Amino acid sequence: MLPLDVARRGVGAGTSTALAIRQVPAALRDRPAGAPRPVVTFDSQDDPVALKRARLGADALVRLSRRRTLYRRPGPYPGRGPRARKHGPRRKLTDPATRGAPDRTQVGTDPTHGAVRVDVWEDVHVHDAADAPVALIRVTVEHLPRRARAPEPRWLAWVGGPLPADLLDLWRWDRGRFTIEHGFGFLTQALGWTTARPRAPEAADRWTWLLALGLWELYLARAVVADHRLPWERPLPTERLSPGRVRRARPALLARLGSQTRTPHRRGVSPGRRPGQCPGPRPRIPIARRRPTRVAEHRHRPTPRHLRSRPTPPGDPRLSHLQFLSATKDLPCQPVWSGRSFAALRMTTLYGSRPAGGQRISTRRVRSKIASSWFNTRASKTYSPGSTPLRSSVTAFSGPAASRY
């Protein structure tokens, strides 16, 4: 990959498809009048429907996901129904039974991939774009380089004019896109394109230009360096050396060329800042995001039932936690807590005398029994701490037996 220009992609540039729709016509203006029709390759994140409707003036070869579903053109109108059908038979890429026989097929041989087969289904469209038909292409190879297992078929979409006479050219054009992908990988992994964190946008642009010039220097230095390959790498001719190999052999070239800069001389001690000079805080550049960040929706964790405090509506015989605690605060023995609940209570009206070792009663039954005993005696709904019904119906535990709760 040899970059010809560097431009910043702004926040308002839109998707990669919208950016390509603006860039391709601008690049075609500099082509001579008699030049052949160009072919532009795209990845699976690009939209073939938008490229079809944009009429770029160039052919596009778009990679498709294996989960896509396309439709053929429907048959003639049968004369029944309010309108003609928009979609024909469905072509699901993951289901071989729905694909049908291809319209065109060509088989060839490649020295590194073995047998290569290209199948074409013409005039297909997606569900929401019956007015933008494309050609569906499936590329199947026997094996990958230095691999014995056959890979998954590759699905492509042809957008533009008529298909080429040699269908294997579609596979060759798609292979050329991998060179660009490896170039971006070399920029980020080996040259540290995204490792540097410049403070100003202008510094980031200059850093990108330096890396673009570095790619051209590595390309031009192939003929003047010796191949320093690793033990597991295969020898390559000079014209096929990768940028990584040239970069590995470049220190010997720099030592042979030398440097034209002069030796630095000491100019004295820096005077430092002037009295009263304060540079202030460094300027901060806000982060520009192409899409708003998703705010994590933290689900509200419900309060445990034993910690809830629900108000008692008027006329409701059930007692809340706070009312229960206020009802037992004047008893001779306070209720004993077991963990987070106050189920260490015993109701004499239900179980009679306390058995040996005590007995565990659920909180719900304690509250319901208190309420029923309270209102069965026709006492006032407004609780008074010294009332007799509550003292006669509830007994609090204390002593060694209460420690079990």
N, C-alpha and C positions, 0 to 999 in steps of 0.2 A: 504494500500500500504506500503510495507516494502522494501526500496531500498537495493540492494546488492552491488552496485558499483556506483561511481559518476565519470563522464567523461565530459569534456568540448566539446561542439559541435562547431567546428571551422567554419570560414567563408567558407572555401573550402570543407566543408563536403557535400554540395549539398542539395537536398530536403530530406524530411523525409523518402520518399520511398527509395532513394539511401542509406541513412544511415541505414535503416532497412535491406536492402539487404546485407550489410557488417556485421551487428551485429548478425543476426540470425544464419548464419553458424558458427560464432565464439562461440556462446552460445551452439550450438548443439555438439561441440567437447567434452564437459565435460559430456555428458549424457552416461549412460551405454549402452551396445550393445543391451540388451533385452528390453529397455524402449519403451513404446508405442509411436506412432507418435504424435508429439506435434501439437497444434493448436494455431496460433498467430492471435490476433484480431487487426484490423486497423480501422482508422477513414476514413471519406469520402474524406479527403484531399490526401490520398494515392492512388496510381495508381494500379489497379488490373492487368492491362496488363503487367506492368514492373515486378510485382511479379510472374506472370505466366511464363514469359520468363526467369526469373532468376533461376528457379528450386532450391528453397531454401532447399528442403529436409524436409519441414514441410507444413502442411495445413494452409491456410490463410482464414480468414473470414473478408471481407472488407465491411464496410458500404458504401452504394451508395446514391447519391443525388436523390431526387424524380424527377428531371428534366432530367434524363438520358434517352437515347434511345438506345436500343440494337436490334440485328438482329438474327434470327434463321439461321440454316444452309440451303443453297438453295437446291432445289430438283435436280434430275438427269438432265444431260445435254440433252436438247431437240434435239440436232443435227443441230440447226440453229444458225447463228451468228459466229463471229470470235473466241469467247472464252466462257467458261462456266461462269456463274454468281458467284460472291463472296458472295452475301448477299441474304438471304431469306426474309420472312415476317418480317416487322418491329414490335418491341415491345416497345411502348412508355409508360413509367411508369405512366404518368399523364392521359392517355387515356385508360379506361377499355376496349374499343371495340377492341383495337389492341393486347391485351395480349393473348387472346386465353385460352384454357383449360390447367391447369398445368399438368405436367407429374407425379408428386407425391404430395400427400396431407396427412397431419396427424393432428388430432385434439386432444387436451388434456385439462386438467383443472389445474389451479394453484390457491392456496388459496388467493393470494394477487392480481392477475390479472384476475381471472375468466377464461372464455374459451379462449384457445390459439389455433390458427390455423397457420400452416406452409405450404406454397405452394412452389413448386420447379419447375422451368423451366430449363431443362438441355440443354447443348450445345448451348449457345448463345454467342455473341461476339459484340464488339463495331465496329464502322464503319471503323476505320483505322487499325484494328487488327483482321482480319479473321483467322489468324493462332494461336490465343490465346483464345480458347473458355473457358468460365466459366459457372457456374451454378447460375441462378438468383433465389433468395429466397425472399419471402414476409412473414413477421411475423405480424399477426393481433391479438391483445388482446382485451378482452371485456372492460376493464377499467384499469386505473392506480390505485396504492394503495391510498385509501381514496379519490378517485375521481369517479364520476358517469359517466362522459362523456367518450366516446370511443376515443382513440387517433388515429392519422394518422397511416397507416401501415408502417412498417419499412422494407426497402429494403436492402438486403445484397447480396454479391457475394462470392461464394465458389471457391477458387483457390487451386488446389492440387489433391489429390487422390479421391477415390470414397466417396460418401456421407455416413454419418453414418446411421445405420439401424434405429435408433430412431431420427427422424427429430427434435424433441423437444430439443435435445442436442444443436442444432444450436442456438436456442433462449437462452438457459442457458449459453452457452459460450459467447454470445454477451452481456448478462447482467453482466458478470464478468468484462467487460471493464469499466463500470461505477465506480467501486471501485477505479481504477487507476485515473480516472478523478477527483473524489472527493478528492483523496490524493493530487493531484497537487493544487486543489483549497484550501485545508487546509494549504498547505505550503505558498501560496501567500497571502491569506487573514488573516489567524490567526497567523502564525509564522513570517510573514514579509519577505518572501524570496526575493521578488523584491523591498521591501521598502528600505532596506539598499543599500547605494551607495558606495561600497568600491572603493578605489583609484587604487589599483593594481589588476591585474588578479589573482595573487596568493591569495590575501585576499578574493576575491570572491569565489575561490575554497574552501578555508578553511571555509567560511561561509556556503557554501552548504553542506560540510561534517558535520558541527555541526547540521544543521537541519536534516540531515539523521540520525544521532545518536539520535536526539530528538524524531524522530518517533519511533525508536526502544525502547527508554525508556518509552514512553507512552504506547506502546504495552505490555511491560513486567510489567508495574505497574497496569494493570487492576485488578489483583486479590488482591491487597493490598489497594485499595482505595474504598471509599464509593461513590455511585452514587449520584451526586448533580444535579438533573435534574431541568429544568425550569418548571413552572406551565403548559405549553402547551405540554411538552414532555411526551412521554409514558415511563413507566418503562421497563428496559431491563435487561436481565441476565448479569452476570459478563463477560462472554466470548463474548458478543456482544456489549460491551460499545464502543462508538466511540472515536477517539482521542480527540475530543473537550470536551467530558464529563470527560475524564480522566484528561485532562489539567485543567479543572475547579476545580477538587477535589484534585489536587496535592499540593497546599499550605499547607493543613492540614498534608499531608504526610511528607513534608519537615520539618515542625515544630516538628513532632514526631521523625524524624531521627536525626535532629541536623546537625551540620557542624563539620568536622574534621580539619578545618583550624584554625590557631591560631589568636588571636586578634591582629590587626595591631598596631604597636608602632611607635611613631614619631621618626624620625631619624635626626631631625634638619632642618634647612632652606636650601633650594637648593641654591647652589652657583650661578646658572644662567650661562649664556654664558660667555666664556672667552673673554677678550678684543680683538677686531678685528675679532671675529668669525661672519661670515655671512652665514646663511644656504642657502640663495638664493631662487629662486622661486621653488615652489613645482613641482615635475615631472608630466607631463601631459601624459595621455595615450590616443592615438587616438581611436575614436569610430570605431569599425568594423561592417560593415553592410553586410548582406547576399545578398542584391540586391541594386543596385544604387537607390538613392532617385529620385523621380520625381521632376523635376524643373517645378514650376508652369508657364505655358505659359500665360503671361499677354497679353491679346489682346490689340493691339494698338487702343486707342480711337481716332476716326477720328476727325480732327479739324472741328469745326463748319463752315458752308459755309460762314458766314459773317466775319470770321476771316482768311480765306484762302487768300493767296497771290500767285496767279498763274502768271507766266511770260507770256506775250503776244507774240506769235510767229510772225515772220515777215509777214507782209501783212494781219494780223488779225485785222478787224475793231473794235473788242471789246476791251474795256479798262479794265485794272486790277484795283484793289483797290488803289494801290500806284499811278498809273497813274491818277486815278480820283482825288485823294487828291492833287496831284501836280498840276492838272489842275485848281483846285478851290482855291488854296492858294493865288492868286493875285486878287481875286474878292473883291469888297468893303465890302461885308458881308460874313463872313465865314459860311459854312454849319453847321446847328444845328444838334447835335447827339441825337438820340432817343434810349436809351438803348445801344445796341452794333451795331446798324446799322446807316447809314447816309441817311435814306430815307426821311428826312425832306426837300426835294427839290421839286421845281415845275418847269415844263417845259412850257414855254409860247407858243412854237410851237404846243403843243398838246392840252392844256386846255385853252389857251387864258389868260384872266385876272384871278387873284386869287380870288376864291369865299370867302365869309365871313367865318371866322373860319379856313381857310386853308384846304388842302386836302393831304392825305397820299399817297405817290407814292412808289412802291416797288423798291428795289435797282436794280434789273435786268432791269426793264423798264427805270430807270434813265440812267444806263450805255449804254443800247442799243440805247436810243434816243440821248444821247450825241455823240455816235460813228456815228450814221446815219447822224446827223446834221453836224458833223465835216467833213465827207467824201463826203456828198452831195454837199458841197460848194467847192469841189475839193481843199481843203487846203492841205498843206504839212503834211505827216505822222509824221514828227518830230514836236512835240508840242512846240509852243512858248507861254509864259505866257500871252502876251498882244494881242492875236489874236482876231479878231472881231467875227467869227462864234460862238465861245464858249460863248462870252459875250451876244450875241443876243439870244441864245437858252436856256440858263440856268439862272434862277433867284434864289438867295438864300434868305431864310427867316431870319428875325431878328425881335426882339421886342417881345411883349406879345403873338402874334399869334404863334410864333415859339416854345413856351414852351410846346405846346400840343404834339409835336412830340418827 
